[in-house]
Amino acid sequence: MNEMTGVAGGPVSPSRLTDGRWSRLHPLSPVVRSGRAVLALVVALGATASFPGSGGGGGLRWIDLVILPVVVVAAVVNWLVTRWKLDGPTLRIETGLLRRESLQLPVARIQGVDLVRPFLARALGLAELRVRLAGSSHDDGRLAYLTEGAATELRARLLAAHHGLDPATPEPAEQVMIVVQTGRLIASVALSASGLACAAVLVGVALATLSPVGLPAVAGTLVWSAVVCVPLIWRQVSAQYGFTVAASPDGIRIRRGLLGTVAETIPVARVQAVHKVEPLLWRPLGWCRLEVDIAGTHGHDKAEGTARERKSLVPVASPGQADFLLGLVIGPTLPMTTRPPRRAFWKAPLSYHFLAAGYDETLAVGVTGRLRRQTTVVPLAKAQSIRFVQGPVQRRLALGTVHLDAAGRRVRAEFRDRADAEASGLVSELATLSRRARLRFPAAGGAGGPVAARDGVRAASDGAQAASDGSAVEAAQSEA
């Protein structure tokens, strides 16, 4: 498995990725692509053969015997009609049997290259390469699957060519900053809403077994609830297992996964907003979750920057780790926040205890939530619009809400239920500061550029040592 298969049938070594020749995906790609579907069909066929249907008589139907070969043949045909090559400044991917599709991905516009290894692909030594272009939050090009060595080398060559370096330049080194402990991850999932729901189901099952009379009545419901809840918990733990955050010149690198692994890169220059989420049961432990919104587009009918993709920057973190990552992405200090007037309690009695907002010359911060506190930080250079909203209850109480919108749906910092005069002044003040921020950091207002990229690289390299020191201090405190 140290070689890829060329279009002509001969092997293509990873060192010849840039010779301009067409190459196929690995011959075992159909096995990985159809593996999950085949497993699901086998389970369904087994259930059909074991239990008689409503029409009487069990066993397999003719349609069941046709579906399985169709899935396998479709995967093989997809492999036969797919080819790719790195042709100078362009990565070209051609696929399709009846309708031929040719993708040309300019290396200069490559924003990120991720490696995805599902369980079956890892077992076979394969990996999927996903290429994202600037101005897009979905995967523009996918090569599924290549050998791990070929995928890693192709990723390094694409990133080197993107930065104007020799394609043979090795991938830049990274510095690991945070590794989420397995115990903390499991505890955070157990204390989440899905974890509590699963615990309630298990308690219900235990109580039902103690009552022979009630067991037949609730057995079916409890069994199906357990069937739904247990895989949900397992999926959350396995997907975030070994969550590692590292700093590199091309952004923040994230690696995660137990059975199947994902290696992705978050470009600092494209972060539109950062969300710090503190669930109710996590707050006594000081834990939080950090998420980032990355601007992009979905489909050809939407303008660039009108959609977004939300990614987890870290699934669970201590206060020190969260502060460090916030400083790495948006800056070392956050603006001071102020509370709305006390009369706002009558408009929002369930969330008034969390409401707060603030701003400075570069950032806007809004805090909201009822049981779960969420802090949203938006760089003023990323602001797309500033809106003043006033409902009937707010007019009666002389209150107003100011929304500072970033690229994407529902990506905003909210100055909720502020005094009428203060809210009116915020609109012009934030607009002025936003214009100044764009002039100060011209690359920050768009899809990223040299200024933002250079600042992100410097922040990552300067902060990595501080992160390692912070992790050592935290470990020492844990041992104490």
Secondary structure, DSSP 8 states (H G I E B T S, - for coil): --SEEBTTSSEE-GGGTTS---B---TTHHHHHHHHHHHHHHHHHHHHHHS--TTS--S--HHHHHHHHHHHHHHHHHHHT-EEEEETTEEEEEE-SSS-EEEEEEGGGEEEEEEEE-HHHHHTTEEEEEEEETT-SS-SEEEEEEEHHHHHHHHHHHHHHHTTS-TTS-----EEEEE--HHHHHHHHHTSHHHHHHHHHHHHHHHHHH-TTTHHHHHHHHHHHHHHHHHHHHHHHHHHTT-EEEEETTEEEEEE-SSSEEEEEE-GGGEEEEEEEE-GGGGGGT-EEEEEEEEE--SSSS-TTSEEEEEEEEEEE-HHHHHHHHHHHT-S-----B---GGGGGT-TTTTTT-EEEE-SSEEEEEE-SSSEEEEEEEGGG--EEEEE--HHHHHHTEEEEEEE-SSTT-EEEEEEEEHHHHHHHHHHHHHHHHHHHHHSGGGGTT--HHHHHHHHHHHHHHHHHHHHHHHHHHHHHH-
